[in-house]
Amino acid sequence: MILAEVFRVSLEQTDVSAGSEWEERNWDAVVTCEYDPLQGDLNWSLSIYAANEVKHRPTEEELASSVAHHLSTAVFISWDTKFPWVRRAALPDGGFTLARVLQLDDDSPTYVIDAAESKIPDFPHVPIIQFPEATHTHEFPTPIANSAEETEFEEGDTRSCRSVHPSTMGSSRRIDIDEPDVDMDDAQRLLYRGEPFTGEVTEHLDGKLVSLDAYAEGVRNGLSREWYKDGTLRSEGTVRDGLPRGEFREWHPNGAPASRKVFADDGLTLREEHQWDEDGRPTRSWRLDDCL
């Protein structure tokens, strides 16, 4: 019924069948939908085709939006061929957002929603971040801003992206790691003017911000981030008492996901590790639970 409405054909001119089903198909249909089961965060893969004789041909966005509205669920479509791991998500309310969809293993149809740029109702657990893929080609101004801004691309390209500058992490004190008053004591605590430092510590290369860490009493505590010199996010994670906790992520220079690691609460035990090449293809998938 959705296909008939969107493509403006009769219900008898449509067919919805499993990808492996051939005998019971409506071979006279001019609009068809093949579906195949997926695992992980995504349930189904849909392939929709329209014959040349179909006059009304909705855009991919219009089709995804209609399916999302009728089924009350998010529908993921391609976004940019340079970043196949980033999908545009059509939401049931008619809105759109970007989501990073990762295939955990080449041999398994298991997909994970790694992050999104805004809330997706079906996936409340997904972290909300600004994607480096959407900003990696844009030159960042050197000063740190605390907001997102709209940036237009070159003439002839009407797309826009949000350019996000590293924000402050709630501390009123900030120093650079290369300042002469910065030192380390025998306990490997960071000192500033002889005292354990509490606040933010930055590092710059050729005038470009490349790292930002939160410290408490000379020990890393809080969000830890690194950037490439062009402003592309390089790594992000949380540190407590100097040890990684929870999820740590890394990206390639082109903005593609490079790795995702999950640490236990003790900060010493690695529970999961997934790696991808610069084209988004999985190269490693490991879980501690699978080895026990």
N, C-alpha and C positions, 0 to 999 in steps of 0.2 A: 504493500500500500504506500510506503514511503517513496519507493522508486517511481511508482505511477504518478504520485503527486509532484515530485521534484522534476521529472522529465516530461510531465504533461502527456502521458500516454495512458492507455487503458490498463487495468490490472491484468487482463489476459495477455498483454504484450510484455509482461515482466516474468522473470524467473529468479528464484533464490534457492541455491543448492550448495551442498557441501562440495569442496573442491574434488573430493574423491567419488562423488556421485555422478553417474553418467546416464543410467538407464531411465530415471524418472524425470529428467529435465524437460523443460518446455523449449524444444528446439526452434520453435517459431517466435520466441521472445526477441524483442529488439533491445531490451535493457535487461542485463543479467547481473547477478551478484553471486560470487563464489566466496564461501567462508571456510576458514580453517582454524582449528583451535590453537591457542598459544598458552604459554605457561608464565608464571610470575605475576607481574602487575597487570598485564594485558590479557584479555580473554579470547579475542577473536581477531583474525586478519581478514579484511574484506577487500575483494577485488571487484570493482564495478565497471561494467563495459556498456557502451551505447553504440548501436549500429549507425552507419552513416545516414540512414533515412530518418533518424530522430532529429527533429528540427530544433527543439529547445534543448540546449546543452548548458546546464549550470556549471559555474566554475567549481573547482575542487573545494574552495572555501564555502561556497553556497551549499554544496552537497553535504560536506561534513557538518556544517551548522544545522542543516535540516535533520540529519540522522541523530546528531547529539540531542536536539530538541525533542524529537519523537521518542527516543529511547531513554531519555533522562540520564545520559552518561557522556563522559568526555570521549571525543573521537580525535585520533592523532593522524596528522597528514604531514607530508614533507614540507620543509621550510626553505632550505638553501642547499643546493647540490654540493657546495663546498663543505657543508657540515651535516652529513647524513644522520648523525646521532642526535641532532636537534630537530624536534618535531613541533609543528604548530598544533596546539590543542584547541579544538572547538568545544565550547562549554555549553551546557544545556540552556543557560540564560541568554545565549546569543553572543557572548563574548569570546575572545581568543586570548591565549597566552602561549609562551614558549615553554617547552619541556625537554629535558635531556633524557632520551630513551636509550638504554644500553642493553645490548645483547651479551649475556654472560658467557656464552660458549657458542662457537661456530656450529657445533653439531646438535645444539638444543634450541628449540624455539622458546627460550626463556628470556623475558625482557623485564627490565627494572626501570621504574621512573626514578631517576637519580636526583633530579632537582627541577624546579619550575620557577618562572619569573613572577608568578602570582598564584594565589590559592586555586587548587583544583578540588572541587567538592568530593570527588571519588577517592582522593588520595591525601587525606589530612596529615599523613606522616611525612610527606615530601617536603624537604627544606626549600625555603623561598630565598633565591639569590639572584643577583644580576649576572647574566651569562657573559663570560669573557669572549665567547664566540660572536656575540652581537656587538662587541666593541673593539676587537683585536686589531682592526684596520684603522681605527681612529686614533690620532695622536692626542695624548692627554696633556693639558697644561701642567706645568710643574707644581704650582701651589695645590695643596690638598683642599678640596671642597667637601662640604658635608651634605651634598644633595645630588639628585639625578637631574640631567638636563637633556633637552631634545637636541639632536645633532643631525643636520641634513648632509647627505652624501653629495658627490659631485653632480654637476648639471647633467641631466639625462637619466639619473638614477633617482627615482622618486621615493625610494624606501627611506625610512628614518630609523634610528636606533637610540637607545638610552645610553648615554655615556656616563659611567659611574666612577667617581673618584673615590679613593680609599677614605673612609670616614673615620672620625675619631672614635675611640672605644670608651668614652666616658671618663677619661682622666684629664686633669687639669695640668699635669706635668708631662713634658715630652722632651727627650734628649736624643742626640744622635750617637750611635755606637762608636763613632770615630772621634768624638770630642776628647780633648786632652784630659778632662777631669774624670773620664770613665775608666774603671779598672775592675779587676776580679780579685777576690780574696782566696784563701786556701780552700774554702768550702765551695768554690766556684759560684759564689754569689756576685751579682753585678753591683759594683759600687759607683756612686757618683759623689765626688768630693769627699771620699772616705766613708760614706754611709750607704747601707743597702738601699737600693733605689726602688721606689714604687711609682709606677706611671707607665708611659709608653716609650719604647725604644725603637728608633728608626735606623735604617741604613740606606745610603744613597750611592749610586754609581754614576759618574758623569752627570751629576745633578739630578738624576732620576731616582725616585723612591723605589726601592726594590724589596724592602721588608719592613714589617711593623709588628711588634710584639708587646704584649702587656706583661708587666712585672709587678710582683708584690714582695717587698722585703728582699729584693735582689734575686728572686727566683721567678722564672717564667710562669705566669698564671693568667689564663684567659685566651682570647683569640690570637692565633698566630697566622700571618699572611706573608706571602712572597709574590713579587711581580717580576715579569721580564721588563727590560728597559723601555719597551714600547707601551707599557701599561697593561699588558695582558696578564691576567691572574695566573700565577705559577703554582701556588699551593695554598691550602687553607685547612686549618684544624684547630682543635682546642687542646691546651696544655694545662695541667694542674700539677703543682709542686714539681715543675720541670719535666714532667713525663706526659706523653701523648695519651689522651683519653677519647674514646669514641671514634668518630670517623675523621680520617685525614684524606684529603683529595689533592691530586696533582694534575696539571694540564700541560700539554705540549705547547710550543711557541705559537702554533696556528690556532690555539684555543680548544683543540680536541682533548677529551679526557685522556689522561695518561695512566692514572692509577687511583684506586680507592682502597684504603686500608681501614680496618676496624679493630681498635685496640680494646682490651678488657679494662675494667675499672682499676686494676693494679698498675696500668700504664706500661707493663712489661710484656704482656702476652698478646701476640697478634692473633686475632680470631678469624679474620678474613683478609684476603688480598685479591684484587682483580686488576688486570692491566690491559691496556689497549694501545695499538699503534697509532700513528698520526692520521690514519684514514678511518679510525673508529673501529677497527677490527679487533676482537678480543684475542689476546696473546697468552693470558694466564688467568686461571680462576681457581682459587684455593680457599678452603674453609677448614678450620681446625676440627670442627665437629665431624667432618668426613674422614678424618684420620684417627678418630678415637674408637 
